[in-house]
Amino acid sequence: MSENQQALNHVVSMEDLTVDQVMKLIKRGIEFKNGAQLPYEDHPIVSNLFFEDSTRTHKSFEMAEIKLGLERLDFDVKTSSVNKGETLYDTILT
């Protein structure tokens, strides 16, 4: 990982990030917009958690993830442990 990169694990909310981390994410986003790609050996896995139906937003996120070469885990709120009373935080960490 280069000095411009920083590992972010288990980001649940933007409130978990410092201003510096947010600025680095924005700069990295601009790099991706300009054609940067992830190294092949890095296989980040992402999961989208949509708690309301939102076809356009969901598909926009999926397209961005595909273009970035990210592996995606689908999360269905209807079948998750959140419905059994588990906290969202615990569900995300699993």
C-alpha positions, -999 to 999 in steps of 0.1 A, spaced: 0 0 0 15 33 -10 17 63 13 -13 79 -4 -34 48 4 -49 41 38 -68 10 49 -103 17 61 -119 -13 78 -155 -15 89 -166 20 80 -202 20 91 -209 57 90 -192 88 76 -191 100 112 -165 73 118 -141 92 95 -118 122 101 -119 151 77 -84 140 65 -98 105 57 -127 120 38 -104 142 18 -82 113 9 -113 93 -2 -124 122 -24 -89 125 -40 -88 87 -45 -123 89 -61 -110 115 -86 -81 92 -94 -105 64 -102 -126 87 -123 -95 95 -143 -87 58 -149 -68 46 -119 -73 9 -111 -68 -13 -81 -38 -36 -81 -48 -71 -90 -36 -86 -57 -60 -63 -38 -95 -79 -39 -116 -56 -18 -150 -69 -10 -179 -45 -5 -215 -49 6 -243 -25 0 -269 -21 27 -301 -6 13 -329 -4 39 -354 11 14 -362 1 -22 -341 22 -45 -335 6 -79 -315 35 -95 -292 40 -65 -286 3 -60 -278 -3 -97 -256 28 -98 -236 14 -69 -234 -20 -86 -221 -5 -118 -195 16 -100 -183 -15 -81 -181 -36 -113 -161 -8 -131 -137 -7 -101 -132 -44 -101 -147 -49 -66 -162 -81 -54 -197 -76 -40 -217 -93 -13 -254 -87 -16 -272 -79 16 -309 -84 18 -325 -66 48 -356 -88 46 -335 -119 55 -309 -104 78 -305 -108 115 -315 -71 119 -351 -83 116 -345 -105 147 -332 -77 168 -294 -78 161 -279 -44 160 -269 -31 126 -233 -27 138 -231 -64 147 -247 -74 114 -222 -54 94 -192 -68 113 -202 -104 105 
